[in-house]
């Protein structure tokens, strides 16, 4: 079994408390692009695309939210499930993916996220090397209970730190993104479930929208 799949299977057996990180061996230098003329697509379940997975919940600050991951095969994706708790002033759960290698130097103008969720409100969070610790470029979006593609323009992201706005950050350059994460913090206690499939960095300009895949 591939080491990425072994690590994911191990993580899936644990309801995580606090921050848990799995490291995967670097593999090859082969391209991640499906079609660089239009953009580049990364698969969340593919260790050639992501070198590290981390779960960070409010338990790092005394909360009681729980979450775990599992690898799905048909279609291939990473399932993130758990229970959001508001106890002890908590209320967030997240999964983060570290890019295996830098994105190619291209003028990417939007991000397209493909996932199937539960109808709750989530955050797409992007991190670059220039950001201070704990700060991310964040875009909020509401999910549907079917497979969807969500498209975000650079202007849809704003700097945030622990839910507070961070003014004065440099304009987000998608080519500099090193980490992608999904965070739930909608102030509603209860179970959650998301399956992450792909994220695509594209050249064409579009405002954030939601597209059903039928």
N, C-alpha and C positions, 0 to 999 in steps of 0.2 A: 504494500500500500504506500502511496506517495506520502512523504513526511507532512505535507500540508494537510492532507486528509486525516492522518493519524492525530495531528494536533487538534484539528477541528472536532474530531470524534471525542477526544479527551475533554475538551472544553464543554461539549454538549452534555456531558454527564454531571456537570457541576452547576449548581445555582450559585452564581458568583456574589460574593460580598466584598465590596471595595474594588480595587483596580487589579485586574488580572491581564497579563500580557503573554502572548505566545509568539515565539520567534521561529521563523522558518528559514531554511538554508537558501542562499542565493543560488539561482539555477543557471540560466543561460542569458546571453545578450541579445537574443532574438527579439524582433520588434513586437510591440504591443498593439500596433495599429491594425485595425480592420480595413481602413481605407483612409490614409492620411490626407488625401486630396479633399475629403469632406470633414474629417475629424479622426479621433482615436477613441476606441472603445475598450474599457477595462472590465473584466469579469471579477466580481467579488469573490468567487470561489476558486480563482485561478492563482496559484502561487507564483506563476511567471509575472503576474501583474501586481500582486500585493505581497510584501515580505513579512508583514506583522499585523496581527489582530489584537485589539485591546478592548476590554470591557471596563467602563468607568461608570459607577453608579453613585447615588448620594450617600452610600455607606462610608465613603471616604470622609464625610463630614458628619457622620452619626446617624444618617437616615437608614431606612429599612427596605428600600426598593431592591428587587431582585431581577436578574436577567441572565440568559444563557444563549448559546449559539449551537446550531446544528447544520450539517451540510446536507443539502437535498440534491437528488440526482435527476429528477424528471418533472419539469426542466431543472437544470443545475442552478442552484442558488444557495445563499446563506440565510438561514432562518434565525431571526432574533426574537425571542419571546421572553416573557417574564411578568412581573406584577409591580406596578407603580404604587408606592406608598407615600403618604404625606406625613407620616409619623416623624417626630423629632425634627420638624422643620425641613424635611426632605422633600423629594418630589421630582427626581430626574434619573434617567437610565440611558446609557449610550453605548454604541459600538463604533469603534474607529478602525480604519484600514490605512496602513502605511504603504505608499507606493514603492514598488520594487526598484524602480529607477526613475530618473527625471523624465518629465514629458518632453517630447521633441519641441524644438524652438519654432513655434507657430503662433499666429495671431488668433488664438481661440477667443471666442466672444460669448459663448454660452455653454451651459452644462445641461445634459439630458440624463435624468435618473429613471431607471426602470425598476419598479418594485410592485409587490402586492401587499397591501396592508389591511388595517382594521377600521378605517374611517376616522382615526384620531389625528390630531394635529402634531406634526413633527418639525424638526429643524434639520436642514442640510448644513453641515459645518465644514468649512475648508480652512486648512492651515498651511502657511508658508514659513520658510525659515526666518523671515524678517519680523514675525509677530512676537510680542512679549509672551511669556509663559501664561497659559490659560486663556489667551485671547484667540478668537476665531472670527472668520468672515461667515456670517449666518444668514440663511434665508428660511423663512417660515413657509409651511405649506400644509394643506389639508389633504389627507389621503382618502381613497375610496376602497371599497371591499372587493375590488377586481384588479387585475393586472393593468397598470397604468404607466405612462411615460410622463414625466414632469420636466418641463424645460425652464431653466433659469438664466436670465441675462446677468451680466456682471453687476448692473445697477440694482438687482434684487438683493444683493448681499450687503450687510452692514457689520461693522466691527462690534463685538460684544465680549463682555467678561462677566461670567456668572449672572447672566440675565440682564446686565446693565450695558447701555450703549457706551462705546468707546470712540469718541470723536477724534478726528485728525489722523486716522490711519492712511497709509498710501493707498491709492486706487488698486483694487484687486487685479492682479495679472494671473490669469488661469494657468499659464505655462509654469508658474512658480509653485503651484499646489504640490504639497508633499504628503498630505494626509486628508482623508475624507471620512467624515463620521456622520452618523444619524443619531439624533437625540430626541427623547420624549420628555417633555416637561409641561404638559398641558393642564396641570393642577387638578387632574381627575384620577382618583385612586382606582385601581382595578387592573385586570389583565391586559396585556398588549401582545401583538404578533405582527411581524413584518418579515417578508422574504425579499432580500436584495438580490438583483440579478446583474445589472450592468450600470456603468456610468460612462457617458460619452462626452468628450470635450470637442466642441464643434466650432467652425469658423463663422457660420451664418448668424445673423442677428435676428433674435426673436425675443419678445418679452415673455416672462413666465406664463406658462399656460399648462393646462392639463389635457391629455389626450387619451381617450379610451382605446384599448386594443381590441375591443369587441369580445 
